[in-house]
Amino acid sequence: MGKIGKCEVSRLILGGNLLTHYTHSRDLQYVYTLAAHYNTDDKILETLAVAEANGINTLTIHNPPHSMEVLRRYRKERGGKIQWIICATAAVTPGLVEYRAAVESLVKDGCEMIYLWGVHADALVAQGKLDLVEQAVALAKEYGVPSGVGAHDLQVIKACEAKGIPADFYVKTFHHHQYPSAPTKEQLAKPYSEVPGYWCQDPEATTELMATVQKPWIAFKTMAAGAIPPKSAFQHAYANGADHVLAGMFDYEIAEDAKLAADAFAANQKRPRPWRS
């Protein structure tokens, strides 16, 4: 376990993409339909229970209405205790009217932690609207929950740290490039959003920057959406500074992945970056 704000959080966190059927399967469009047929509502409830049984006490997901209804069912009907770290997808615009409504709804539902969706944070920083990032972080804090910032683009973390935005944690993409469909040098010169197949543009630069960050770091897309085996992905993440790993898992993968994460965590107690949670 690590601690983010007042919350005890397992080192391995269940990712929500498989539960929302958004599998990032590149051009393999049939995989989306396959995931939707496999991860029915009942299977999602079962998956959450399997996660808890294997020591995973937290999940991260965005907030589409149906997925939120399933999470509520898990707590009310099954007595589930798994914590929620949720990024609201509502628009972040001056005044934060829509975003506030989304945050209020999440807190009312019992969400334990909230963070600014990486898609929004990337765009806001690129547009020079760091003030809205800061306001979004402050808004969640108003409601008494730990408040974080998500990012695909490393510039988001740089900007937040430079401005001193008091985020409680970061959710940042992190994976190595040792896999068959990894980006070429030419592709890496382009913005990550223009090149399918990777989510961490510069793993080395990410490692270097996060070494200076004293806030907890949840690494996501550590398997590059399934292209990297979990053993390699978890080892790379923990060894290079991540405090928690967020992993999308089908129910039948959870037990093995939990053991792999535990082994990787145990093997990296003396890593260069101190554990920040």
N, C-alpha and C positions, 0 to 999 in steps of 0.2 A: 504493500500500500504506500501511497504518497498522500500529501495533504495539499489541497487547493482551497484557499480560504478556510472555511470551517468544515469542508467535506473531506472525508477519507476516500481516496480513489484508487482502485486497483491499477496496477502497472499496465495491464492489458485491458483495453476498453473496447466494447462491442461497437462496431461501425454500423451506421444506419442505412447505408446505400442498398445493401442486399434486402433490407426490410422494406424499403420504398421501391425496390425493383430497379433502381438506377445503378446499373452495374459497371458503367464506364468500360464497356466491352468493345470500344473502338468501332470498327466497321462491321462487327459481327452482330447485326441487328436482332437476329433470332434469340440471342442470349437474354435480351430484355424480356421477351415473351416467356422464355423458359423459366427465368427467375420468378416471374409473376405467377406462373402456373405451379411452381414448387412452393414458393413462400406465400401460401394462403394465410388467412388470418389465424387459423388454428395452428399452422406451422410456425408462424411468428411468435405466438404465445408459447409454444413449445420451445422455440429457440431461446427466448428470453429466460425460461426456466433452466435450460441446459447451461446457459452462460452463468447464471447465479450458482448453479450446482458445482461449477468448475472455478469458482472464486472470482468471477468477473462481476463487480458490483456496480458498474456504470456503463451507460451507452451514450453515444453521441448521434444525433440525427437532426435534420431540419424539420420543419413543422407543417407538412401537408395535412389537411384535415383528417383524412382517413387514418393515416399513420398515428396521429395523436389520439384518435378514438381507440385504436388498438392498444396503445400504451395505457390509456385510462382503464380499459377493460382488464388489462393484466394486473393492475393494482387492485381494482375493485372486485373482480371475479376470482382472481387467482392468488390474491394476497402478495403479489410480487413486490420486492423491495429495491429492485435495481434503480439506481439514480439516473437522472436525465441531465445531460449537457446538451442544450438545444440552441441552434442558431435560427433566429427568426428571419424569414425571407421577405418580410414586409419592406417597402421602400424606405430608404433613409434619406429624407429630404428636410430642408429647413423647417423647423418647428417640430419635427419627429412625430407628427400626429399618427400616422399609420404604424410607425415602429413602436410607439408607446402603447398603442392598443394591443399589438402583438405581444409585447413584453408583459403587459398586465394579464393577458389571457394565459400565458405560459406560467406565470407565478401562481395564478389562481388554480391552475391544474396541478401544482406541486413541483414544478421544475426546480431542480436544485442549483443549476448553473446555466448561464446564458452567455453566448459570445456572438460577436458581429460576424455574420456570414462572410467567408473569404471572398466570394464573388463580389460582394458589396465593398469590402475593404480594399480589394485590388483596384476597383474602379474609382473609389473615392480618393485614394492616394494619388492615382495617376492623374486625376482631374484637379489636384491641388486642394481638395476639400477635407483636409485633415481635421478641421474643426468639427465636422460631422462625425468623424470617427470618435473623437474625444467625447462628443455629446452622447453618442450611442453607448459608449462604455459607462459614462456617468449615469445614464438613464437606468441601466440594469442595476447598478449599485444602489440607486434610490429605493429599489424594491427589496434590498437586503440579500441579494444573491451574488456570489462571485461572478465577475464580469470579465470576459476575455475578448480577444481579437483573433479572427481566422485569417489566413493568408496563403495564397499560392506564390505570390510575388514577394521576394525577399525585401523589396523596397518598403513594403508595409511595415515590417518589423523595424527596419532602420528608421523610418519616419516616426513611428510610435516611440521608440527609445530616445531619439533625438529631441522630441518634443516633451518627453516625460509624461506621456499619457499613462495614467495609473491603472492599466489593465492588470487583472489578477493572474492571467495566464495567456499563453499564445497557443493557437492550433495551426501548425505550419507543416506544409508538405515536406517530405524528406525520404528520398530513396537514392540508392546508387544507380549507376548507369551500366552495370554489368549484366545486361540481359539482351537477348537477340534483337528485339525491336527498339532498343534504346536509341535516342536521337543522335544524329551525326553532328560533327562540328559545325557544319553549315546550318543545320536546323537550330542548334543551340544559340546561334547568333540572332535568331528571331525571338519575338515575344513568345512565351510558352503557350499562350492561347492560340497561336497560329499554327502550332505543330501538334498533331494528335500523337498520343503514345507516351507522353511523360508529363510529370507534374512538379518535379523539382529540377529547376533549370541548372542550378550549380550547387551540388551537394557539398563541395569543399567550402565554398563561400558561406553556405548555410551553417556548417559546422563552426567555422571561424567566428561568425557573428553571434551565434547562439551561445558560444563560450563566454561571451561578455554579458549575456542577459541573465539577470538574477531571478527572473520569474519562471514558474513552472512551464514546461514546453510539452504539449501533446503533439506527437508526430503522426501525420496521416498520409495516406497514399504510400505507405512504406513498402508495399509490394508492387507498386506501379500498376495498380488495378489487376493484380493476379499474374503479372509477368515475372515476378521474383518469388522464389520459394520462401515461405514464412521463416524458416530457420535462418536464412541469409538476411532477410529483411529485418528481423528482430535484432539480430546480432549487430548489424550495421547501425540501427537506430539507437540502441542503448549505448554502444561503444562510443558513438559520436555525439552524445549529449542529450538525447531525448529522455524526458522523465517518464513519459507514458507513451504507449503505442496504441493507436486507434486502428483496428483491423476489421474489415468486413468479413464475416464468416457465415457459412451455412452451418446448420446445427451439427452435422456430422464431422465438421472440422474443428469444433471448439475445444474438445478435450485435448487433442494433440497440440493445437496451437497454444493452449494455456500452458502446457508442459514446456513447449519450446520457448515461450516467453519467460517462464520462470527460470529456465536454464540460462538463457541469455542475460537476464537480470543478474543472476548470481555470479556469472562469469565477468561482470563488468563493474564490480563494486569500486574499483580503484581507477576508474576512467579519468581522463583529463578534466572534463567539466564536472563540478560538484553536482550532486543530486539536489535539485531545487524544489522538490516536493517530497 
